[in-house]
Amino acid sequence: MPGRSSAEWMRVSLRTPGIFIFGLVMAPCGWVLDLTATVAPNWRTLHNLPDTASDVFIQQGIWDICRGTSTSTRDQCNLQDTSYFSNRVIEVAQGLMVASLIVTLIGLAVAIPGIRCWRDRPNWVVAGMGGLLIFLSGVMTIIPIAWYTHILQNITTVSPTVDVRVGYCIILGYIGGIFEILGGFVMFIGICRCCGGKNRGETRVDEVRAGRSRQQPLPRRVEVPSLTRARTNPSSAAYSNDSLDEDVSFPRAKSPAARPVNPSYNGTPYDADL
């Protein structure tokens, strides 16, 4: 199928394409989660420490180490552990997590002018490149998170009997990285027109013209009975009444003949033979 120019396509709606809305929602959410995973000192927790109380635990991140207890909400931070921070995974995680936060912001800064919500046609190439940067920032988040989780038990600890547990920063980092990967990928697929232009919300101009040129079916005519009473001709009405009287004869009750009044009658009954 030969390629078509952008002039042969038209958008079905002037709304912002759904792929951009999805990307602009997922990317900031992922950035916030990644920021929390970067600065919070809870990539892993150490329990059952030797020569300490049973309720004492240590929280280790990539920038700081804190000591806390299950009976107190105040933690003691800024603890020094050169053997922990000298691990290769900590150095890589520090660089990649910070780079991921910066690249996400750059991707959003590139994508927003490309989307151009104030115009009827976005700049698909610029918006797609912004989505690619957001996708790469998610990958840079997943790499140190997955590496740290893989060697969680092998990172230097104070004693081999310590109970090592996954911290909440690992969970937040995974979720934030996945959000950025999904949002960036969905925005990037708008750089090319596929699925008949459905990913961009577009359709071919000739299809629109063909649809308009088709004859629309005529609306169905419904006969509504009239509620007004038709006028009748007086002459015809008289004729119909006369004919009705001629055809139908109604018996009439005959009233008895009135008796003559005798002026001399005084109310006494009398005999008719007299």
C-alpha positions as CSV (number, residue, x, y, z in Angstrom):
1,M,0.0,0.0,0.0
2,P,1.6,3.3,-1.0
3,G,2.3,5.9,1.7
4,R,-0.2,8.6,2.2
5,S,0.7,12.2,3.1
6,S,-0.7,13.9,6.2
7,A,-3.0,15.9,4.1
8,E,-5.0,12.8,3.2
9,W,-5.8,12.1,6.8
10,M,-8.1,14.0,9.1
11,R,-8.7,13.7,12.8
12,V,-12.1,12.3,13.9
13,S,-12.2,14.6,17.0
14,L,-10.3,17.7,18.1
15,R,-9.7,16.2,21.6
16,T,-6.2,15.3,22.8
17,P,-5.4,11.8,21.6
18,G,-5.9,9.1,24.2
19,I,-2.3,7.9,23.9
20,F,-1.0,11.3,25.0
21,I,-3.5,11.5,27.9
22,F,-2.4,8.1,29.1
23,G,1.3,8.9,28.9
24,L,0.9,12.3,30.6
25,V,-0.9,10.6,33.5
26,M,1.4,7.6,33.9
27,A,4.7,9.5,33.6
28,P,4.3,12.0,36.4
29,C,2.9,9.2,38.7
30,G,5.9,7.1,37.9
31,W,8.3,10.0,38.6
32,V,6.8,10.6,42.0
33,L,7.2,7.0,42.9
34,D,10.8,6.9,41.7
35,L,11.6,10.0,43.6
36,T,10.3,8.4,46.8
37,A,12.3,5.2,46.1
38,T,15.4,7.2,45.5
39,V,15.5,9.4,48.6
40,A,13.9,7.1,51.2
41,P,16.3,4.9,53.2
42,N,14.3,1.6,52.9
43,W,15.6,-0.5,50.1
44,R,16.1,-3.3,52.6
45,T,15.6,-3.8,56.4
46,L,17.8,-5.9,58.7
47,H,16.2,-7.7,61.7
48,N,17.6,-9.9,64.5
49,L,20.8,-7.9,64.8
50,P,23.5,-9.3,67.1
51,D,24.0,-7.7,70.5
52,T,20.9,-5.6,70.2
53,A,17.3,-5.7,71.4
54,S,14.8,-7.8,69.4
55,D,12.8,-4.8,68.4
56,V,15.7,-2.9,66.8
57,F,16.1,-3.0,63.0
58,I,18.2,-1.1,60.5
59,Q,16.8,0.4,57.2
60,Q,19.3,0.7,54.4
61,G,18.9,2.8,51.3
62,I,21.2,4.0,48.6
63,W,21.9,7.4,50.3
64,D,21.4,6.8,54.0
65,I,21.1,4.2,56.8
66,C,18.7,4.6,59.7
67,R,18.2,2.6,62.9
68,G,14.7,2.3,64.4
69,T,12.6,0.3,66.8
70,S,9.2,-1.1,66.6
71,T,8.2,0.7,69.8
72,S,9.2,4.2,68.7
73,T,8.5,6.4,65.6
74,R,11.8,8.3,65.8
75,D,14.6,6.8,63.8
76,Q,18.3,7.5,64.1
77,C,19.7,8.3,60.6
78,N,23.0,9.3,59.1
79,L,24.7,6.1,60.2
80,Q,28.0,5.2,58.6
81,D,28.7,1.9,56.9
82,T,31.5,2.0,54.4
83,S,31.3,-1.7,53.6
84,Y,27.7,-1.3,52.5
85,F,28.1,1.9,50.4
86,S,31.2,0.4,48.7
87,N,29.2,-2.2,46.9
88,R,29.0,-1.8,43.2
89,V,25.2,-2.0,43.1
90,I,24.9,1.0,45.4
91,E,27.0,3.2,43.2
92,V,25.1,2.1,40.0
93,A,21.8,2.6,41.7
94,Q,22.7,6.1,42.8
95,G,23.7,7.2,39.3
96,L,20.8,5.5,37.4
97,M,18.0,6.6,39.8
98,V,19.1,10.2,39.6
99,A,19.5,10.0,35.8
100,S,16.0,8.5,35.6
101,L,14.5,11.4,37.4
102,I,16.2,13.9,35.2
103,V,15.4,12.1,31.9
104,T,11.7,11.9,32.9
105,L,11.5,15.6,33.4
106,I,13.3,16.2,30.0
107,G,10.9,13.8,28.3
108,L,7.8,15.6,29.7
109,A,9.4,19.0,28.7
110,V,9.7,17.7,25.1
111,A,6.4,15.9,24.9
112,I,4.2,18.7,26.2
113,P,5.0,21.2,23.4
114,G,4.7,18.3,20.9
115,I,1.2,17.4,22.0
116,R,0.0,21.0,21.5
117,C,-3.4,20.8,23.1
118,W,-4.2,24.3,21.8
119,R,-4.0,23.1,18.2
120,D,-6.0,20.7,16.1
121,R,-3.0,18.7,15.0
122,P,-0.2,17.7,17.4
123,N,3.4,17.3,16.4
124,W,3.6,13.5,16.4
125,V,7.4,13.3,16.0
126,V,8.2,15.6,18.9
127,A,5.7,14.0,21.2
128,G,6.9,10.6,20.2
129,M,10.5,11.5,21.1
130,G,9.3,12.7,24.5
131,G,7.7,9.4,25.0
132,L,10.9,7.6,24.0
133,L,12.8,9.6,26.7
134,I,10.2,8.7,29.3
135,F,10.4,5.0,28.3
136,L,14.2,5.1,28.7
137,S,13.9,6.7,32.1
138,G,11.7,3.8,33.2
139,V,14.2,1.3,32.0
140,M,16.9,3.1,34.0
141,T,14.8,2.7,37.1
142,I,14.1,-1.0,36.6
143,I,17.8,-1.9,36.1
144,P,19.1,-1.0,39.6
145,I,15.9,-2.1,41.3
146,A,16.1,-5.5,39.7
147,W,19.8,-5.9,40.3
148,Y,19.5,-4.9,44.0
149,T,16.7,-7.3,44.5
150,H,18.6,-10.1,42.8
151,I,21.6,-9.8,45.2
152,L,19.6,-8.7,48.2
153,Q,21.0,-11.4,50.4
154,N,24.6,-11.1,49.1
155,I,25.1,-7.4,49.9
156,T,27.5,-6.9,52.7
157,T,25.9,-7.2,56.2
158,V,27.1,-7.1,59.7
159,S,26.4,-10.8,60.3
160,P,25.3,-13.8,58.3
161,T,22.5,-14.5,60.8
162,V,20.7,-11.2,60.2
163,D,17.2,-11.5,58.8
164,V,17.2,-9.4,55.5
165,R,13.8,-8.2,54.1
166,V,12.8,-6.2,51.1
167,G,12.0,-2.6,51.8
168,Y,9.1,-0.6,50.4
169,C,11.4,1.4,48.1
170,I,11.9,-1.7,46.0
171,I,8.1,-2.0,45.5
172,L,7.7,1.7,44.7
173,G,10.6,1.6,42.3
174,Y,9.2,-1.3,40.4
175,I,5.7,0.4,40.1
176,G,7.2,3.7,39.1
177,G,9.5,2.2,36.5
178,I,6.6,0.2,35.0
179,F,4.4,3.3,34.9
180,E,7.1,5.2,33.0
181,I,7.7,2.4,30.6
182,L,4.0,2.0,29.7
183,G,3.4,5.7,29.4
184,G,6.5,6.3,27.3
185,F,5.8,3.4,25.0
186,V,2.2,4.4,24.4
187,M,3.2,7.9,23.6
188,F,6.0,6.7,21.3
189,I,3.7,4.6,19.1
190,G,2.0,7.8,18.0
191,I,5.1,8.6,15.9
192,C,3.9,6.3,13.2
193,R,0.4,5.8,11.9
194,C,-0.8,2.2,12.3
195,C,-4.1,0.3,12.6
196,G,-5.7,2.5,10.0
197,G,-4.9,5.7,11.9
198,K,-6.7,4.5,15.1
199,N,-3.7,5.1,17.3
200,R,-3.9,8.7,16.3
201,G,-7.6,9.0,16.2
202,E,-7.5,9.7,12.4
203,T,-9.4,8.5,9.4
204,R,-8.9,8.8,5.6
205,V,-10.4,11.8,3.9
206,D,-11.8,9.8,1.0
207,E,-13.6,7.5,3.5
208,V,-15.2,10.6,5.1
209,R,-16.2,12.0,1.7
210,A,-17.6,8.6,0.7
211,G,-19.7,8.4,3.9
212,R,-21.1,11.9,3.3
213,S,-22.0,11.2,-0.3
214,R,-24.1,8.2,0.5
215,Q,-27.8,8.8,0.4
216,Q,-29.2,8.9,3.8
217,P,-32.4,6.8,4.3
218,L,-35.5,8.9,4.4
219,P,-37.2,9.1,7.7
220,R,-40.2,6.9,8.1
221,R,-43.5,8.7,7.7
222,V,-46.0,8.1,10.5
223,E,-49.6,8.9,9.9
224,V,-51.1,10.7,12.9
225,P,-54.9,10.8,13.0
226,S,-56.4,14.3,13.2
227,L,-58.2,15.3,16.3
228,T,-60.3,18.1,14.7
229,R,-63.9,17.3,13.8
230,A,-64.8,17.8,10.1
231,R,-67.4,20.3,9.3
232,T,-70.7,19.1,7.9
233,N,-72.8,20.9,5.3
234,P,-76.1,22.1,6.8
235,S,-78.1,21.1,3.8
236,S,-76.7,17.6,3.8
237,A,-77.2,17.4,7.6
238,A,-80.9,18.4,7.1
239,Y,-81.2,15.8,4.4
240,S,-79.8,13.1,6.5
241,N,-82.1,14.0,9.4
242,D,-85.2,13.9,7.2
243,S,-84.2,10.6,5.7
244,L,-83.7,9.3,9.2
245,D,-87.1,10.3,10.2
246,E,-88.6,8.6,7.1
247,D,-86.7,5.4,7.6
248,V,-87.3,5.1,11.3
249,S,-90.8,5.5,12.8
250,F,-90.9,5.9,16.5
251,P,-94.3,5.1,18.2
252,R,-95.7,8.0,20.0
253,A,-97.9,7.6,23.1
254,K,-101.4,9.0,22.4
255,S,-102.8,11.1,25.2
256,P,-106.5,10.5,26.1
257,A,-109.0,13.1,24.8
258,A,-109.9,15.8,27.3
259,R,-113.4,15.7,28.7
260,P,-115.6,18.8,28.4
261,V,-116.0,20.8,31.5
262,N,-119.5,21.2,32.8
263,P,-119.9,24.5,34.4
264,S,-122.7,23.1,36.7
265,Y,-120.6,20.2,37.9
266,N,-120.1,20.5,41.6
267,G,-117.9,17.5,42.1
268,T,-120.7,14.9,42.5
269,P,-120.3,11.8,40.3
270,Y,-123.0,11.3,37.8
271,D,-124.2,8.5,35.6
272,A,-123.4,8.8,31.9
273,D,-126.8,7.2,31.0
274,L,-128.7,10.0,32.6
